[in-house]
Amino acid sequence: MKRTRRVGSLTCGLAMIGFGVLFLLNTMFQLVSYTEIFRLWPLLLICLGGEMLFANMKYSDTEQFTLVYDKGAIVLVILVTIFAVGMGGVDYCMNLAQQYGNHVF
């Protein structure tokens, strides 16, 4: 009997924990700005790609495992990425408005 190995779940879990901690640090202590969080979004793609490559290399030679891409987790990683990019843009606009007052344009 073949067992199923879901690829993407580990990256999704790590992304949710990592971004949750960063957003908490921003909200509670102002230690990390949204712009800095925005700069970290490529790490999600790197981790997801690394997990896919590792799973394919580890389980491709065995007949016991079937690799299944966890589409829900991958979509969630993409949504977290879009959220981080959006929050970085909002933070940039808010800093720009504070710097130049209400006369941004």
Secondary structure, DSSP 4 states (H G I P E B T S, - for coil): -PEEEEESHHHHHHHHHHHHHHHHHHHHH--S-HHHHHTTTHHHHHHHHHHHHHHHHHHSS-SSEEEEE-HHHHHHHHHHHHHHHHHHHHHHHHHHHHHHTT---
